[in-house]
Amino acid sequence: MFENVMMGIIIRGTLVDLGHKQPPTLVRTDSTTALGIVLDNIKQVRSRTMDMRFHVIRDRMLQGQFHIYWDKGENNLGDYYTKHHPPWHQFKMRPVVLNNTPQH
């Protein structure tokens, strides 16, 4: 989430500088813990590095630049690269990941 928000800050800044007003950028997460920390519903006990990253995200969200929301993991394309999936899921995701249509 942090890397996506940081890239979004750069892209949003460029578009605003070019005169294109930006609505809040949608950021989807499947981590209820991360979302809870960003929304200040969950308090962290330790981990300063992580804490600083969530402060950046929270600040930008409170400024109206980003809208962070939860969605189930199966809708998260990032999970394809970070999780082990069964073969049926690999075949289902292949056209999406390779950006092509399946051949019939």
NORMOSUL-V426492 format. One record per run of one state. SS is the DSSP state (h for helix, s for strand, l for the rest). FROM is the first residue (numbers start at 1). TO is the last residue. Records with the same first field share a line. If there is no record, write none. Layout:
SS = FROM-TO, FROM-TO
This chain:
l = 1-1, 18-24, 30-31, 39-47, 63-65, 71-72, 76-77, 83-86, 99-104
h = 2-17, 32-38, 48-62, 73-75, 78-82, 87-98
s = 25-29, 66-70
